[in-house]
Amino acid sequence: MDGDRVEIDGGIMEGGGQILRVSTALSCLLGLPLRVRRIRAGRSQPGLRPQHLSGLEVVRDLCEGNLEGGEIGSTEITFTPGKIKGGTHIADTKTAGCPESTCVMNL
């Protein structure tokens, strides 16, 4: 850890998007700043894909957080959560992950 910031190697084990999604969600819930490096390092196309970025943006919006490095292809992000808030959140994954590629969450 870098001070109070949690450091995650996003290329460990299978090195997919799951470690990114789980670590960012936990960061939001626990209020701990996070840095994920080597995102999807072992994949044929390393870095953030559209569905990963969409998920990060929803978590960022959910807790009024700050996301640095949030762009397609980025292999490192820094996330600082804020206060969790409710509301309607819309995520366009730009993939076939949701019907018509858009998920609406009412929290």
N, C-alpha and C positions, 0 to 999 in steps of 0.2 A: 504494500500500500504506500501511496505517496501522500503522507500526512493522513488526512481522513478520506482520501480518494481511493476507491477500490480499483485495482488493476486486474484486467482479465486478458488472457491470451486467447483470442478468438480462433486460433488455428489448432487448438488441442483437440484430441480425440477425433471425431468425424469432421470437425471444423466447419460445420454448416451454420445456418442462421439460428438454430435453436439456442445456442449459448448466448447469442446476442439478444434474442427476445427475452429469455429468462433473466439474464443479468440486468437488463434495462428495467424490466418490470419490478424486480426486487429492489433496485436502486430507487425507483419511484415510491414503492411501499415503505421502505425503511428510511428514506430521506438521506441516502448516502451518495455522494458524488461518485462517478464511475468513468473509467477510461477503458475502452476495449481496443486492443491493437491486433494486428494480423487477422482482420476479419475475413473469414472464409479463405485463409491462406492456401489450403491444399486443394482448392477447387480449380476447375479449368478456367473459370472467370472469377478471380479473387475479388473481394470487396463487396460493397453493398449493391444489391439488385433492387429493382423498384419495389418489390413486396417487402423487403427488409426496411427500406427507407420509410415506406408508408407506415409500418408498425412502429418505428421509432418516433415518427411525427405524432401518431395518436397518443403514445405514452407521454411525449413532451407536452402535448396540449392538455392531457388529463391532469397533469400535476403542475401546469404552468412552469415547466422546466426550461432549461437552456441546452440546446444541442449544437455542438460544434463538429464539423466534419461530415455533416449530414448531406451527402451528395452521392449520386450513383458512381460506383467504382471506388469510393473511399475505403481504405483499409484500416482506418482508425477514427474512432469517435470519442468525444468527451461529452458526458451528460451530467448536468447538475439539476436535480429535481427541485421543485418548489412545493407549494401546498396543493394537495390533491383536491380536485373539485368535481362536482357532478355535471351532468348536462348531456347533450346529444353530441356524439363524436362520429364523424364520417371518415372512413378510410377508403381510398381508391387504390387498390393494390396493383392495378394495371396488369394483372395476370388473371388466370382462371381460378384463383383461390376463393372467390365469393361469386354468387350469382351476379351477372352483369358487372363483375369486377369491383363492386362497391359494397362495403359493409357499413351499416349504421348501428351504433351502439348507444342505447339510452342508459345512462348511469345515474 
